[in-house]
């Protein structure tokens, strides 16, 4: 889910609050995806050095990541601590909340249904949810599935209006929150603006057409076929993260105290940001997607057709159908998305020649500068 124009969560005094100073010494290690040869050297390299610097510059307690090199080697990275209260190490390739990278999973499910003839990208959403999408300047007969996936619908972003009510939300409730507010633009204007509402609505359409839960469709269509054993969509009421994981922290400002927010009901993010995964499995997903393992050529081409994206993405980025292209400092581009949710900030990228990298820091970036520093680590990994 994205802090990119989203919600500030207020944690009660009962939450564990921990403040740290300088980050702990970085730890290096190796972790590989199934079948990949893994680097064994413990010598710090450019990526490790950038991760260490990231913690020093942002005050993030920990970071982790995975890089797949051109020769097929995969190396895992960790830095800092995984729990500031105990000093426990960051687990290699640990599970994290991946935030808005969930949007790409949701978009893949939609596009698979398009390929099957069960959805039409240019059909109005009213066809699939009659009478539901309407409000001040909002008409479900004018908004298409393409508008939703490309963030050009003009629908207001519901996460700007959640306030401080941290609780379980139903998906339809999230849409209804958005529909209380006027449209930000007309879909005919094709104005790009990041709104989590678009993906909640896309998820509701998936459920209406398949008559299955979105989590079930993601599991059946993506997670199981790719063998992503550590990737899952938290069940209703599940506020924990299963298996080995670093604690996630929230900070209101760059110099504010860290709040342990690892356990959190992520239902407010749903189709826009609820997934849990690991760096290696997130890289596997995006690599498989770009390699054509999940979509036919026609739908993958639609996904890669971008429009210029603004905030929160880097200069020169383009937004496709739940997929983002970003220029590399060494030339060329990478494809991915990115995600920001209280506790974790994640960036992932895959290049045309087969490089892949995922990096996560265990605090939500309090400002754009911190997010750009994380993107710098990803750029360094992909430009090796």
C-alpha positions as MATLAB code, in Angstrom:
seq = 'XXXXXXXXXXXXXXXXXXXXXXXXXXXXXXXXXXXXXXXXXXXXXXXXXXXXXXXXXXXXXXXXXXXXXXXXXXXXXXXXXXXXXXXXXXXXXXXXXXXXXXXXXXXXXXXXXXXXXXXXXXXXXXXXXXXXXXXXXXXXXXXXXXXXXXXXXXXXXXXXXXXXXXXXXXXXXXXXXXXXXXXXXXXXXXXXXXXXXXXXXXXXXXXXXXXXXXXXXXXXXXXXXXXXXXXXXXXXXXXXXXXXXXXXXXXXXXXXXXXXXXXXXXXXXXXXXXXXXXXXXXXXXXXXXXXXXXXXXXXXXXXXXXXXXXXXXXXXXXXXXXXXXXXXXXXXXXXXXXXXXXXXXXXXXXXXXXXXXXXXXXXXXXXXXXXXXXXXXXXXXXXX';
ca = [
       0.000    0.000    0.000;
       1.314    3.374   -0.596;
       2.204    6.158    1.724;
       2.158    7.850   -1.631;
      -0.957    9.909   -0.919;
      -2.440    7.459    1.531;
      -3.211    7.354    5.204;
      -1.459    8.228    8.429;
      -2.138    5.583   11.046;
      -2.246    6.647   14.667;
      -1.089    3.976   17.094;
      -2.406    4.039   20.627;
      -0.201    4.324   23.702;
      -0.542    0.573   24.147;
       1.674    0.060   21.119;
       5.313   -0.722   21.645;
       7.379    2.399   21.017;
      11.101    2.022   20.475;
      13.586    4.707   19.536;
      16.972    3.952   18.068;
      19.978    6.060   17.320;
      22.575    5.020   14.791;
      21.774    1.720   13.040;
      23.515   -1.445   14.063;
      26.378   -2.896   12.044;
      25.230   -4.304    8.730;
      24.975   -8.045    8.280;
      25.580   -9.664    4.922;
      24.413  -13.025    3.784;
      23.241  -15.111    0.902;
      19.760  -16.175   -0.033;
      18.598  -17.503   -3.348;
      15.418  -18.351   -5.208;
      14.820  -22.019   -5.949;
      17.211  -23.403   -8.527;
      19.457  -20.344   -8.632;
      23.147  -20.538   -7.811;
      23.927  -18.389   -4.794;
      26.951  -16.183   -4.251;
      28.994  -17.238   -1.231;
      31.289  -14.313   -0.631;
      30.636  -12.261    2.481;
      32.699   -9.347    1.184;
      30.614   -6.157    1.204;
      29.910   -4.969   -2.301;
      28.332   -1.847   -3.795;
      24.800   -2.956   -2.919;
      25.747   -3.784    0.673;
      27.509   -0.472    1.036;
      24.439    1.363   -0.276;
      22.188   -0.528    2.140;
      24.442    0.365    5.054;
      24.462    4.000    3.960;
      20.675    3.929    3.604;
      20.275    3.100    7.286;
      22.759    5.747    8.343;
      21.043    8.397    6.216;
      17.411    7.566    7.016;
      17.569    6.131   10.532;
      15.731    3.014    9.359;
      16.384    0.156   11.806;
      16.845   -2.549    9.175;
      16.876   -3.447    5.511;
      16.921   -6.556    3.359;
      16.971   -7.422   -0.297;
      17.768   -9.884   -3.045;
      19.645   -9.363   -6.317;
      19.656  -11.734   -9.286;
      22.695  -11.224  -11.506;
      23.021  -11.823  -15.253;
      24.868  -15.106  -14.725;
      21.965  -16.501  -12.702;
      23.546  -16.011   -9.272;
      21.263  -14.683   -6.576;
      22.537  -12.896   -3.498;
      20.596  -11.902   -0.403;
      21.430   -8.829    1.641;
      20.605   -7.650    5.150;
      21.584   -4.619    7.201;
      20.797   -3.282   10.658;
      18.546   -5.109   13.124;
      15.255   -6.903   12.703;
      13.929   -6.017   16.162;
      15.140   -2.878   17.916;
      13.876   -4.140   21.278;
      15.970   -7.325   21.250;
      18.671   -6.551   18.704;
      17.734   -9.682   16.714;
      19.192   -9.876   13.227;
      17.201   -9.148   10.092;
      16.192  -12.572    8.721;
      17.569  -13.276    5.295;
      14.811  -13.068    2.692;
      12.285  -12.526    5.476;
       8.626  -11.829    4.888;
       7.459   -8.228    4.717;
       4.287   -6.362    3.822;
       4.882   -5.362    0.204;
       2.261   -2.614   -0.001;
       1.336   -1.332   -3.432;
       3.256   -4.063   -5.232;
      -0.046   -5.853   -4.573;
      -1.528   -3.710   -7.343;
       0.486   -5.580   -9.946;
      -0.891   -8.909   -8.702;
      -4.426   -7.510   -8.903;
      -3.785   -6.178  -12.399;
      -2.475   -9.564  -13.560;
      -5.666  -11.275  -12.373;
      -7.780   -8.686  -14.226;
      -5.738   -9.112  -17.415;
      -5.939  -12.903  -17.229;
      -9.718  -12.516  -17.113;
      -9.485  -10.181  -20.116;
      -7.494  -12.830  -21.983;
     -10.203  -15.365  -21.138;
     -12.895  -13.075  -22.536;
     -14.553  -12.623  -19.162;
     -13.627   -8.945  -18.843;
     -13.166   -6.151  -21.367;
     -10.564   -3.474  -20.644;
     -12.616   -0.802  -22.367;
     -15.990   -1.767  -20.946;
     -17.553    0.547  -18.359;
     -17.337   -0.654  -14.772;
     -21.120   -0.340  -14.621;
     -21.325   -3.509  -16.717;
     -19.786   -5.511  -13.887;
     -21.082   -3.592  -10.864;
     -24.374   -2.034  -11.972;
     -25.575    0.885   -9.877;
     -22.548    0.845   -7.558;
     -20.142    3.473   -8.924;
     -21.872    6.817   -8.770;
     -21.406   10.110   -6.988;
     -20.495   13.746   -7.484;
     -18.909   13.736  -10.946;
     -18.590    9.940  -10.734;
     -20.382    7.764  -13.272;
     -19.693    4.043  -13.614;
     -20.823    4.224  -17.222;
     -17.873    6.502  -18.094;
     -15.104    4.788  -16.136;
     -13.519    1.721  -17.743;
     -11.328   -1.058  -16.415;
      -8.421    0.492  -18.310;
      -8.964    3.764  -16.439;
      -8.774    1.880  -13.149;
      -5.587   -0.033  -13.878;
      -3.817    2.968  -15.385;
      -4.854    5.381  -12.612;
      -6.749    7.721  -14.935;
     -10.305    7.266  -13.635;
     -10.435   10.469  -11.586;
     -11.795    8.540   -8.595;
     -10.883   10.107   -5.235;
      -8.370    8.242   -3.108;
     -10.221    6.697   -0.158;
      -7.079    6.417    1.956;
      -6.971   10.189    2.269;
     -10.250    9.976    4.187;
      -9.777    7.053    6.581;
      -8.780    9.281    9.479;
      -7.586    7.649   12.692;
     -10.058    4.769   12.796;
      -7.692    1.767   12.722;
      -9.922   -1.281   12.405;
     -11.034   -3.973    9.997;
     -12.605   -2.730    6.758;
     -14.653   -4.553    4.159;
     -13.669   -3.835    0.525;
     -17.060   -2.376   -0.385;
     -16.793   -0.075    2.629;
     -13.517    1.323    1.263;
     -15.152    2.095   -2.081;
     -18.107    3.726   -0.367;
     -15.743    6.009    1.553;
     -14.291    7.232   -1.739;
     -17.698    7.747   -3.316;
     -18.665   10.259   -0.628;
     -16.273   12.717   -2.243;
     -16.353   14.424   -5.651;
     -14.333   13.124   -8.575;
     -10.835   14.526   -8.918;
     -11.159   14.605  -12.715;
     -13.276   13.258  -15.545;
     -12.052    9.932  -16.965;
     -12.282   11.428  -20.460;
      -9.470   13.799  -19.471;
      -7.092   10.834  -19.047;
      -5.461   12.690  -16.178;
      -3.046   10.449  -14.309;
      -3.426   10.525  -10.524;
      -2.528    7.805   -8.032;
      -5.627    6.506   -6.256;
      -5.887    3.295   -4.264;
      -9.628    3.355   -4.942;
      -8.962    2.242   -8.520;
      -7.544   -1.074   -7.375;
     -10.156   -1.709   -4.707;
     -12.770   -1.288   -7.429;
     -10.802   -3.591   -9.758;
     -10.693   -6.208   -6.987;
     -14.446   -5.960   -6.475;
     -14.957   -6.504  -10.198;
     -12.768   -9.615  -10.078;
     -14.911  -10.992   -7.269;
     -18.160  -10.130   -9.073;
     -17.075  -11.893  -12.267;
     -15.370  -14.959  -10.768;
     -17.635  -15.317   -7.730;
     -14.486  -16.053   -5.764;
     -12.557  -13.928   -3.301;
      -9.691  -11.878   -4.697;
      -7.256  -13.642   -2.356;
      -8.348  -17.008   -3.780;
      -7.860  -15.795   -7.354;
      -4.376  -14.432   -6.625;
      -3.447  -17.699   -4.938;
      -4.810  -19.871   -7.768;
      -3.599  -17.807  -10.709;
      -0.232  -16.497   -9.493;
       1.047  -17.760   -6.157;
       0.649  -21.531   -6.699;
       1.738  -21.628  -10.374;
       4.934  -19.723   -9.562;
       5.624  -21.708   -6.391;
       5.661  -18.621   -4.169;
       5.602  -20.511   -0.879;
       6.086  -17.438    1.306;
       3.669  -15.080   -0.450;
       0.122  -14.790    0.822;
      -2.886  -12.527    1.160;
      -3.634  -12.202    4.904;
      -6.934  -13.724    5.930;
      -9.670  -11.564    7.491;
      -8.580  -10.459   10.942;
      -4.996  -11.707   10.505;
      -2.831   -8.881   11.831;
       0.406  -10.873   12.134;
       3.106  -11.810    9.639;
       3.741  -15.540    9.402;
       7.211  -17.049    9.517;
      10.550  -15.291    9.778;
      10.241  -11.539    9.328;
      11.844   -8.316   10.487;
       9.714   -6.040   12.637;
       8.244   -3.079   10.805;
       8.214    0.448   12.210;
       6.365    3.674   11.623;
       7.750    7.164   12.064;
       5.623   10.296   11.834;
       8.574   12.477   10.803;
      12.213   12.041    9.830;
      13.388   12.673   13.402;
      10.399   11.184   15.234;
      10.403    8.035   17.395;
       9.965    4.606   15.856;
       6.717    2.780   16.609;
       6.610   -1.002   16.211;
       3.673   -1.542   13.869;
       4.462   -5.085   12.705;
       1.102   -6.446   13.817;
      -1.578   -4.532   11.947;
      -4.858   -5.392   10.252;
      -4.065   -4.578    6.598;
      -7.659   -4.828    5.387;
      -7.711   -1.073    4.693;
      -5.231   -1.799    1.882;
      -6.946   -4.858    0.328;
      -6.485   -5.141   -3.464;
      -4.298   -2.048   -3.410;
      -1.735   -3.246   -0.871;
      -2.482   -6.189    1.445;
       0.017   -8.852    0.307;
       2.908  -10.297    2.303;
       5.929  -11.668    0.430;
       9.735  -11.920    0.495;
      12.297  -10.025   -1.595;
      13.221  -13.106   -3.640;
       9.606  -14.089   -4.319;
       8.634  -10.567   -5.281;
      11.522  -10.565   -7.744;
      10.403  -13.974   -9.023;
       6.892  -12.656   -9.622;
       7.989   -9.619  -11.617;
      10.538  -11.662  -13.583;
       7.884  -14.249  -14.492;
       5.477  -11.508  -15.485;
       7.977   -9.803  -17.806;
       9.029  -13.179  -19.218;
       5.454  -13.893  -20.313;
       4.728  -16.658  -17.820;
       1.555  -15.055  -16.484;
      -0.043  -13.249  -19.434;
      -0.414  -13.782  -23.178;
       1.608  -11.363  -25.352;
      -1.385   -9.121  -26.126;
      -2.241   -8.509  -22.478;
       1.408   -8.073  -21.455;
       1.759   -5.460  -24.196;
      -1.299   -3.636  -22.817;
       0.240   -3.744  -19.361;
       3.495   -2.228  -20.633;
       1.833    0.628  -22.520;
       2.554    3.532  -20.193;
       1.418    7.067  -19.585;
       3.695    9.615  -17.862;
       3.446    9.205  -14.100;
       3.841   11.915  -11.509;
       4.211   11.866   -7.756;
       5.115    9.524   -6.084;
       7.212    8.002   -8.852;
      10.687    9.018   -9.985;
      11.176   11.524  -12.775;
      10.735    9.913  -16.180;
       8.588    7.030  -14.889;
       5.656    5.710  -16.858;
       2.600    3.933  -15.450;
       1.100    1.068  -17.417;
      -1.665   -1.210  -16.201;
      -0.334   -1.788  -12.691;
       3.247   -1.845  -13.958;
       5.787    1.001  -13.808;
       8.810    1.722  -16.002;
      11.630    3.707  -14.386;
      14.837    4.962  -16.039;
      18.164    3.606  -14.801;
      21.179    5.841  -14.166;
      23.286    3.491  -16.318;
      20.860    3.663  -19.227;
      17.745    1.744  -20.090;
      14.905    1.113  -17.696;
      13.505   -1.330  -15.221;
       9.957   -2.558  -14.683;
       8.316   -2.961  -11.295;
       5.991   -1.034   -9.027;
       6.949   -0.239   -5.435;
       5.063   -0.238   -2.197;
       4.842    1.763    1.006;
       2.816    0.717    4.020;
       3.258    1.461    7.728;
       6.222   -0.714    8.690;
       7.839   -1.335    5.322;
       9.041    0.458    2.199;
       9.797   -1.796   -0.788;
      11.121   -1.296   -4.312;
      11.465   -3.992   -6.963;
      12.795   -3.879  -10.489;
      13.430   -6.222  -13.420;
      15.390   -5.368  -16.562;
      14.998   -6.650  -20.101;
      18.311   -8.550  -19.915;
      17.271  -10.564  -16.858;
      18.611   -8.631  -13.877;
      16.255   -8.364  -10.925;
      16.430   -6.732   -7.510;
      14.176   -6.112   -4.535;
      15.036   -3.935   -1.539;
      13.019   -3.204    1.597;
      13.665   -0.990    4.583;
      11.747   -1.691    7.754;
      10.188    1.711    8.245;
       7.777    3.529    6.012;
       9.625    6.382    4.320;
       8.658    9.567    6.178;
       9.355   11.762    3.152;
      10.181   11.655   -0.550;
      13.901   11.974    0.125;
      13.976    8.690    2.051;
      12.034    6.939   -0.704;
      14.475    8.233   -3.317;
      17.413    6.898   -1.282;
      15.826    3.439   -1.313;
      15.356    3.717   -5.072;
      19.049    4.573   -5.270;
      19.914    1.221   -3.724;
      17.743   -0.533   -6.319;
      19.386    1.449   -9.109;
      22.841    0.480   -7.822;
      21.835   -3.186   -7.742;
      20.489   -3.157  -11.293;
      23.383   -1.130  -12.717;
      26.113   -3.497  -11.481;
];
